[in-house]
Amino acid sequence: MSAGGGKKAILAALTANAGIAVAKFVGAFITGSASMMAEGVHSVADTSNQGLLLFGQRAAAKDADELHQFGYGRNRYFYSFVVALVLFTLGSVFAIYKGIHKIQQPEELSQPIVAVVILVIAIGLETYSFLTAVRESRPLKGNASWWQFIRNSRSPELPVVLLEDTGALIGLVLALGGVGLTMVTDDPIFDGIGTLSIGILLGVIAIVLIIEMKSLLIGEGATPEQGRAIRENLVDGTKITSLIHLKTQYLGPDEMLVAAKVALAPNLDVADVAEAIDAAEMRVRAAVPTARLIYLEPDLYRVK
């Protein structure tokens, strides 16, 4: 993934969510709908989250210094983790609270048709944001499923936007269902049920994001495909005869550290060793462009 980290998808989501948030709050004020209010808070959380993702990208672009000698790339993981926490606390907990309150103390909706119109428009805008994220993610996803892409991607922003937009679309449908059933049955408890459902949905999505971002923040290694490519390209069969051991770790979405001990053919002089190491590094970087930092320790293979 490029250093942009899906910036187009993030900006599309930010623009859509900011406009939707205003419309939802206006609708909630006019109608008194709890599900509309929950969706408004959800959109505020999403808008804040996109701002955090952009800030994380900017912070990650700082040059390495004496204190952080491997750079600041993991800022993108940290701020994506914060996004998950915001989604859980500001989105899920608030919606669950409002839903339980509205179920216990149902209140009549005024002008519910206003809420329906706003929710339909919001579904259109969220669909645009979602399709933008899908378009940006497809080249990186390859032949993997969308769930595999979310689980295995070392770049956090697009999985975050995809899950947020998916949650937003489902949440809008739940809100529309709650308001619609309230209009049909004249029973406002359905608005509270819709609100509670939105809170549970956001909680599930937030927990998935927290788990995935925590793993990235701690440090993940190369994907299985990248690991195979690194192993295949380290060994040339002549000067480097075998790989003794290999360690990898992502320092950020666009930078992977590769450390390996390789067995060299016997009787090589210093110049041959240096040439073999340099050639191996070039082969690995050509096969896996994110392998920017490579440290190879030459050794002789000894049978124990």
N, C-alpha and C positions, 0 to 999 in steps of 0.2 A: 504494500500500500504506500502511496506517496505520502510525503510529509503533510500534505493537505488534510489527510485523515477524513475524507468525505465532507469537506467544508461546504460544498454545495448542498448536500443533504441537510447539514446542520442549519445552514442559513434558511433553507426552505422551511424546515420545521419551526425555527424561531419565528419567522415572519407569520406563518400560519397560526401558530399557537398564541402569539401576542394578540392578533386580531380576534381570534376565537374567544380568548379569555374575556376581553371587553364585552363582546356580544353575549356571552353566557352570564356574566354578572348583571348586565342590563336585563336579560331575560329572567334571571332569578329574582331580581328586585321587583319586576312587574308582576310575575306570576306567584312568587312565594314558593317555588319548587325547590325542595332540598336536593334532588338529583341534579338540577341545573346548577345550584350553588356548589355541589361537590365537583361537578365537571368544570366549573369556573376555577376552583382551587387547583384541580388537576392541571388545567391549562397554564395557570400561573407557575406551578411546579415545573411543568415541561419547558416553559419559556426560560425560567431561571436555569434549568439544566442545560439547555443549549448554550446559554451564555457561559456556564461553567466549562462546557466542553471546548468552546472557543478560547477561553482564558487558559485552559490546560494546554492547548496546542501552542499558544504564545509562550507560556512559561517553559514548555519543553524545548523550545527553539533556542534557549540560552546556551551560550558556549560553555564548554567544560572549564572548570577552574581548579585551583589547588584543593579546595574542599570537596568538590564533586568532580573527580577526575574522569569519570565515565559519562559525564554530562547530566542533563536534566530530563532525559526522555521519559522517565517514569512519572513525570508530572501528569502525563495524559492518562495513566492508570489511576493515579491518586484522585484526580478530579472526576473521573468516571465513577470511582467508588463513592465519592461525595454525592454525585448525581443519584446513585441508587439509594443512599440514605435520605436525601431530600424527597425522592419519590415515595419512600415508605412513610416518612414522618409527616410531610406536608400533604401528600396525596391520600395515601391509604388510611392513616389513622384518623384524619379529619372526616373522610367520607364514611368510615365505619361509625364514628361518633354521631354524625348527622343522621345516618340511616337508622340507627337504634333509637335516637331521639324522636324521629318522625314516625317510626313504627309505634312507639309507646304513646306519642301525642300527635296523631294525624291532624293536619291542617288542610283546609280546602285550598285549591289552587284558583287563582284569578287569571283570566285570559290565557288558559293553557295553550291555545293555538299559537301564541307568540313563542312559547318555548319550543313547540314543534317546528316552527319555521326556522328558528335559530339553530336547532339541532340538525336539521336537514342541511342547512348551509355549512355548518361546522363539519358534517360528514364529508361534504364535497372538498373543503379545504384540507382536512386531514388526509383524505384519499390522495390529493396532490402531493402532500408531504411524504406519505408512505410510498407512493410510486417513485418519487425522486430517490428515496433511500434504497429501494429495490434496484433501481437502475444503476446507482453508484456501487452497490454491493455485488451485483451479478458477476462482473469480471473477476472479483476476488473470490467469490464462492466456488467458481468452477463447477465440477460435477458433484460436489458435496450437497447434502440437503441443507435447508435453511437452518435447521436445528444444529447440524454439525458445524455450519459456519459460525453460529452464535457461540457454540461451545469451544471451537478450536481457533477462532481468529485471535491473532496477537495484536490486532489493532482494535481499540475499544469503542471508538466513536460510532461506527456504522451499526454494530450490534445493539448499542444503547439506543440509537435513534429508531432502529427497526422495532425493537421491543416497545419503546415508548409509543410509537405511532400505532402499532398493533393494539396496545392497551387502550390508546385513545379512541380508536375506531370501535372496538368492542364496547368501551365505556359509553360512547355516544349512542350506540344501539341499545344498551341497557337503559340509559336515561330516557331515550325515546320510547322504549317499551313501558317504563314506569309512568311517564306522563300520559302516554296513549291509553294504558289500562285505567289510569285514574279518570281520564275523560270518558271512557266507555262505561265504566262501572260506577262512576261518581264516588269512588272510594279512594281517598288520598293515601291509604296505607301502601298502595302499589308504588307510589313515588318514593316512600321510605325504603321499600324492598329494593327498588332500582338503585337507590343511593348506597345501601348496604352492599349490594352486589358489586358496585363499582369499587368500593373500598377493598373488598376481598380480592378482586381482580388485580388492583394496583399492588396489593400486598404480595401476591404471588409473583408478579413481574419484578418487583423490587427485590425480593429474596433471591430470585434467579440471578439478577444483576449483581447483587452483593456477593454471591458465591463466586461468580465468574471474575469480577473485578478484584476480589481478594486474591484469587489465584494468580492473576497477572501481576498484582502489586507485590506479592511475595517473590515472584520470579518464575517464569515458565521457560522451558527449553525449546529447542527446535521441534517443529511438527515431525511426524514420522516420515513424511515425504522429504522434508529438508534434511533430516538425519541421514536418510539413505544416500541422498545426493552428496552430502559432506563426506561420508565414508568412502563412497565410490571415487571421489575426486582427490582425496588426500593421498591415496595409494596409486603410484604409477607402475608398480611391478618391477621397476629396475633399480632406481636409487632408493625410493621408499618402498619397502617390501611388504609392510603390514602396519595396521593400526593397533596400538597397544591399548589405549583407552581414549575416550572422548567425552568432554563436558561442554554443554552449550547453555546459554541463558540470554533471554531478551533483556537488553538494557532500556529498551523503549520499543515502540511499534516498528520502527524503521532501522533498528540497530541490534545485531546479535553478537554476543561474545562467543568465540569458539576457542577452546583450549584442548590440546590433544598431545599425547605422547606417541611418536611414530618410530617404527623400527627402520633403520637405514641399512643398506647393504654394507658389508664389512669392507675395510680398506679404502674408504672414500677419504679424500683430503678435505681440508677446511673449505676450500673454494667449491668443491662438489657438494658438500653439505649445505652451504649457503644457497647455492643454485637450486638444489632440490627443495629446500624449504620455501624459497621465493616462488618457484613454479607451482608448488602445492597450494600456496595461498592464492595465487592467480586463478587456478582451476576452481577452487572453492568459491571465490567471489563471483566468478563468471556463472557458476551453477546456482548459487544462492546469494543474490545481491545484498540481502540484509546482513550477511556475515561480514561486517565491516572491521571488527576487531578480531584478529586471529593470532594466537600465541601457540607455537608448535615447539615441543621439546624433543629433540632428536635423541635416539637411544638405539642400542643393539638388542635384538630380540633374544632372550635367553630362555631356554626350556628348563623349567624347574623340576 
